[in-house]
Structure formats: C-alpha cells, structure tokens
C-alpha cells in the first residue's frame, strides 16, 4: 500500500489538453485521511464486525425505548388537553409555554428537549392527580381556591413555581395521611 502512495498520481484533466501530476508529498492531508479510512474499513470488513456485548445491546434498547416514550407521549398537546379536559390556555399556564408554542406543537412541530421534559412532568402530575381526584372534576378543581394551598388555586400554585406542593398533596391523599 505504501508503494501506491509513493507513485505519481495523475488527476483528470483540469482544462482540455492539460494534465497535472501529483506525488505523494503533495497529497493533501484530507486525501491521506480518506485513504487511511478506506484501508481501515477494508481491514475491519476482512476481520468481521465484532458484535456488541449483551449489556451494551440492552442499554441501547432501553435508551431507544425511553426516547420513544418521551417523544410519543410528552409532546402531543392535543391529546394532553383532551385527556384531562384542559384548554390550551390552561395547559400554557401549567407549563409556562405560550399559546403560540402549544399551537405549533399541536400542529406537528416538535418541541425542544427541555419543553418535552416539562410536558412530560405535567403529564405525570396530571396522571397522579387523576388517581386521587375524579378525572372529569380535575379541570374545575384546578380553578378552585384550596385551603391546602392557603386559598390559591392549583393553577396558581404551579404558576408561582411550587409544583412540589401539589406532589405533596397527591402523596398525602394517596397514602391516606390526615391533613
């Protein structure tokens, strides 16, 4: 292979009637890298491609599954609103996203990863609330002032950044802890 690199290389004519001869000393670094990559790939093909370990395969499979779950469940704004009886405005208040962003996502544009995480977090909270509050009552309950939240509504509690108070209430109601 080294002999091939040292022998002159004749490039196709640049202009009709002109030829350029290039030796290995003038071969660009990119060309050498391409040649080395091709040689490596031929060598790899000749020895066979080693199979990844079962642990690596399992990790890849689980990672792909989690990504698909988050992609398929978090970003479907219309389904989220329909399932919990929320308007887009209410979902915007829960998530902190604008109505325009929610409309774009509902029409098929994919949200960013941080937005997907936030939508997934709100979906998890709504799922948990639906276990302790009747699903059909949930939209009304989100607008009612609550003594557990010092007179604020659950929507207001989330808007001021205290979502953990709702999670605490879900835990208390789910575990049967007295108030």
TORKOL-4160 file (C-alpha; in steps of 0.2 Angstrom, whole numbers, padded with zeros to 4 digits, m for minus):
179
<pt num="1" X="0000" Y="0000" Z="0000"/>
<pt num="2" X="0015" Y="0012" Z="0004"/>
<pt num="3" X="0021" Y="0009" Z="m0014"/>
<pt num="4" X="0004" Y="0016" Z="m0021"/>
<pt num="5" X="0006" Y="0032" Z="m0011"/>
<pt num="6" X="0023" Y="0035" Z="m0017"/>
<pt num="7" X="0020" Y="0033" Z="m0035"/>
<pt num="8" X="0014" Y="0048" Z="m0045"/>
<pt num="9" X="m0005" Y="0050" Z="m0046"/>
<pt num="10" X="m0012" Y="0058" Z="m0062"/>
<pt num="11" X="m0028" Y="0068" Z="m0060"/>
<pt num="12" X="m0041" Y="0070" Z="m0073"/>
<pt num="13" X="m0038" Y="0085" Z="m0084"/>
<pt num="14" X="m0042" Y="0102" Z="m0077"/>
<pt num="15" X="m0044" Y="0110" Z="m0094"/>
<pt num="16" X="m0044" Y="0101" Z="m0110"/>
<pt num="17" X="m0027" Y="0096" Z="m0115"/>
<pt num="18" X="m0019" Y="0100" Z="m0098"/>
<pt num="19" X="m0014" Y="0086" Z="m0086"/>
<pt num="20" X="m0007" Y="0088" Z="m0068"/>
<pt num="21" X="0004" Y="0076" Z="m0060"/>
<pt num="22" X="0004" Y="0074" Z="m0041"/>
<pt num="23" X="0017" Y="0065" Z="m0030"/>
<pt num="24" X="0013" Y="0058" Z="m0013"/>
<pt num="25" X="0022" Y="0073" Z="m0005"/>
<pt num="26" X="0009" Y="0084" Z="m0012"/>
<pt num="27" X="m0006" Y="0074" Z="m0007"/>
<pt num="28" X="m0017" Y="0084" Z="0004"/>
<pt num="29" X="m0020" Y="0078" Z="0022"/>
<pt num="30" X="m0038" Y="0075" Z="0018"/>
<pt num="31" X="m0034" Y="0063" Z="0004"/>
<pt num="32" X="m0022" Y="0054" Z="0016"/>
<pt num="33" X="m0035" Y="0053" Z="0029"/>
<pt num="34" X="m0048" Y="0046" Z="0016"/>
<pt num="35" X="m0036" Y="0033" Z="0010"/>
<pt num="36" X="m0032" Y="0028" Z="0028"/>
<pt num="37" X="m0051" Y="0027" Z="0032"/>
<pt num="38" X="m0054" Y="0016" Z="0017"/>
<pt num="39" X="m0039" Y="0005" Z="0022"/>
<pt num="40" X="m0046" Y="0003" Z="0040"/>
<pt num="41" X="m0064" Y="m0001" Z="0033"/>
<pt num="42" X="m0057" Y="m0014" Z="0022"/>
<pt num="43" X="m0047" Y="m0022" Z="0036"/>
<pt num="44" X="m0062" Y="m0021" Z="0048"/>
<pt num="45" X="m0073" Y="m0029" Z="0034"/>
<pt num="46" X="m0060" Y="m0043" Z="0032"/>
<pt num="47" X="m0059" Y="m0047" Z="0051"/>
<pt num="48" X="m0078" Y="m0045" Z="0053"/>
<pt num="49" X="m0088" Y="m0033" Z="0064"/>
<pt num="50" X="m0087" Y="m0039" Z="0082"/>
<pt num="51" X="m0105" Y="m0039" Z="0090"/>
<pt num="52" X="m0108" Y="m0028" Z="0105"/>
<pt num="53" X="m0109" Y="m0036" Z="0122"/>
<pt num="54" X="m0127" Y="m0041" Z="0128"/>
<pt num="55" X="m0126" Y="m0027" Z="0141"/>
<pt num="56" X="m0122" Y="m0014" Z="0128"/>
<pt num="57" X="m0136" Y="m0020" Z="0117"/>
<pt num="58" X="m0148" Y="m0020" Z="0132"/>
<pt num="59" X="m0143" Y="m0002" Z="0136"/>
<pt num="60" X="m0146" Y="0004" Z="0118"/>
<pt num="61" X="m0163" Y="m0005" Z="0118"/>
<pt num="62" X="m0168" Y="0003" Z="0134"/>
<pt num="63" X="m0162" Y="0020" Z="0129"/>
<pt num="64" X="m0171" Y="0019" Z="0112"/>
<pt num="65" X="m0187" Y="0014" Z="0121"/>
<pt num="66" X="m0186" Y="0029" Z="0134"/>
<pt num="67" X="m0183" Y="0041" Z="0120"/>
<pt num="68" X="m0198" Y="0034" Z="0110"/>
<pt num="69" X="m0209" Y="0035" Z="0126"/>
<pt num="70" X="m0204" Y="0053" Z="0129"/>
<pt num="71" X="m0206" Y="0058" Z="0111"/>
<pt num="72" X="m0223" Y="0050" Z="0109"/>
<pt num="73" X="m0231" Y="0055" Z="0125"/>
<pt num="74" X="m0224" Y="0071" Z="0130"/>
<pt num="75" X="m0227" Y="0082" Z="0115"/>
<pt num="76" X="m0244" Y="0078" Z="0110"/>
<pt num="77" X="m0253" Y="0094" Z="0116"/>
<pt num="78" X="m0270" Y="0089" Z="0109"/>
<pt num="79" X="m0270" Y="0073" Z="0117"/>
<pt num="80" X="m0265" Y="0080" Z="0134"/>
<pt num="81" X="m0279" Y="0093" Z="0133"/>
<pt num="82" X="m0292" Y="0081" Z="0128"/>
<pt num="83" X="m0287" Y="0068" Z="0141"/>
<pt num="84" X="m0288" Y="0080" Z="0156"/>
<pt num="85" X="m0301" Y="0092" Z="0149"/>
<pt num="86" X="m0289" Y="0106" Z="0148"/>
<pt num="87" X="m0289" Y="0121" Z="0137"/>
<pt num="88" X="m0273" Y="0126" Z="0128"/>
<pt num="89" X="m0273" Y="0142" Z="0139"/>
<pt num="90" X="m0274" Y="0131" Z="0155"/>
<pt num="91" X="m0260" Y="0120" Z="0148"/>
<pt num="92" X="m0250" Y="0135" Z="0144"/>
<pt num="93" X="m0252" Y="0141" Z="0162"/>
<pt num="94" X="m0247" Y="0124" Z="0169"/>
<pt num="95" X="m0232" Y="0123" Z="0158"/>
<pt num="96" X="m0227" Y="0141" Z="0156"/>
<pt num="97" X="m0227" Y="0140" Z="0137"/>
<pt num="98" X="m0235" Y="0152" Z="0126"/>
<pt num="99" X="m0251" Y="0148" Z="0116"/>
<pt num="100" X="m0241" Y="0150" Z="0100"/>
<pt num="101" X="m0229" Y="0137" Z="0105"/>
<pt num="102" X="m0243" Y="0125" Z="0111"/>
<pt num="103" X="m0252" Y="0128" Z="0094"/>
<pt num="104" X="m0236" Y="0124" Z="0084"/>
<pt num="105" X="m0233" Y="0108" Z="0094"/>
<pt num="106" X="m0251" Y="0103" Z="0092"/>
<pt num="107" X="m0250" Y="0105" Z="0073"/>
<pt num="108" X="m0235" Y="0094" Z="0072"/>
<pt num="109" X="m0219" Y="0104" Z="0075"/>
<pt num="110" X="m0208" Y="0095" Z="0088"/>
<pt num="111" X="m0204" Y="0104" Z="0104"/>
<pt num="112" X="m0186" Y="0105" Z="0111"/>
<pt num="113" X="m0180" Y="0093" Z="0123"/>
<pt num="114" X="m0182" Y="0104" Z="0138"/>
<pt num="115" X="m0200" Y="0108" Z="0133"/>
<pt num="116" X="m0203" Y="0089" Z="0131"/>
<pt num="117" X="m0197" Y="0086" Z="0148"/>
<pt num="118" X="m0209" Y="0100" Z="0155"/>
<pt num="119" X="m0223" Y="0092" Z="0146"/>
<pt num="120" X="m0219" Y="0075" Z="0152"/>
<pt num="121" X="m0218" Y="0082" Z="0170"/>
<pt num="122" X="m0235" Y="0090" Z="0169"/>
<pt num="123" X="m0242" Y="0074" Z="0161"/>
<pt num="124" X="m0235" Y="0064" Z="0176"/>
<pt num="125" X="m0243" Y="0076" Z="0188"/>
<pt num="126" X="m0260" Y="0076" Z="0180"/>
<pt num="127" X="m0259" Y="0057" Z="0179"/>
<pt num="128" X="m0256" Y="0057" Z="0198"/>
<pt num="129" X="m0269" Y="0069" Z="0202"/>
<pt num="130" X="m0282" Y="0059" Z="0191"/>
<pt num="131" X="m0279" Y="0045" Z="0204"/>
<pt num="132" X="m0284" Y="0055" Z="0219"/>
<pt num="133" X="m0297" Y="0067" Z="0210"/>
<pt num="134" X="m0310" Y="0061" Z="0198"/>
<pt num="135" X="m0304" Y="0065" Z="0180"/>
<pt num="136" X="m0320" Y="0074" Z="0175"/>
<pt num="137" X="m0318" Y="0085" Z="0190"/>
<pt num="138" X="m0300" Y="0089" Z="0188"/>
<pt num="139" X="m0302" Y="0104" Z="0176"/>
<pt num="140" X="m0314" Y="0113" Z="0188"/>
<pt num="141" X="m0303" Y="0108" Z="0203"/>
<pt num="142" X="m0288" Y="0117" Z="0195"/>
<pt num="143" X="m0298" Y="0134" Z="0196"/>
<pt num="144" X="m0305" Y="0132" Z="0214"/>
<pt num="145" X="m0296" Y="0140" Z="0228"/>
<pt num="146" X="m0290" Y="0127" Z="0241"/>
<pt num="147" X="m0286" Y="0129" Z="0259"/>
<pt num="148" X="m0272" Y="0116" Z="0257"/>
<pt num="149" X="m0264" Y="0130" Z="0246"/>
<pt num="150" X="m0268" Y="0145" Z="0258"/>
<pt num="151" X="m0283" Y="0150" Z="0246"/>
<pt num="152" X="m0273" Y="0149" Z="0230"/>
<pt num="153" X="m0279" Y="0138" Z="0216"/>
<pt num="154" X="m0269" Y="0123" Z="0210"/>
<pt num="155" X="m0265" Y="0133" Z="0194"/>
<pt num="156" X="m0259" Y="0147" Z="0204"/>
<pt num="157" X="m0248" Y="0136" Z="0214"/>
<pt num="158" X="m0240" Y="0129" Z="0199"/>
<pt num="159" X="m0238" Y="0146" Z="0191"/>
<pt num="160" X="m0228" Y="0153" Z="0206"/>
<pt num="161" X="m0216" Y="0138" Z="0205"/>
<pt num="162" X="m0222" Y="0127" Z="0219"/>
<pt num="163" X="m0227" Y="0112" Z="0210"/>
<pt num="164" X="m0220" Y="0102" Z="0224"/>
<pt num="165" X="m0234" Y="0107" Z="0235"/>
<pt num="166" X="m0246" Y="0098" Z="0223"/>
<pt num="167" X="m0235" Y="0082" Z="0223"/>
<pt num="168" X="m0236" Y="0083" Z="0242"/>
<pt num="169" X="m0254" Y="0084" Z="0242"/>
<pt num="170" X="m0255" Y="0069" Z="0230"/>
<pt num="171" X="m0244" Y="0059" Z="0241"/>
<pt num="172" X="m0254" Y="0064" Z="0257"/>
<pt num="173" X="m0271" Y="0059" Z="0248"/>
<pt num="174" X="m0264" Y="0043" Z="0240"/>
<pt num="175" X="m0256" Y="0037" Z="0256"/>
<pt num="176" X="m0271" Y="0041" Z="0267"/>
<pt num="177" X="m0261" Y="0054" Z="0278"/>
<pt num="178" X="m0273" Y="0065" Z="0288"/>
<pt num="179" X="m0271" Y="0084" Z="0284"/>
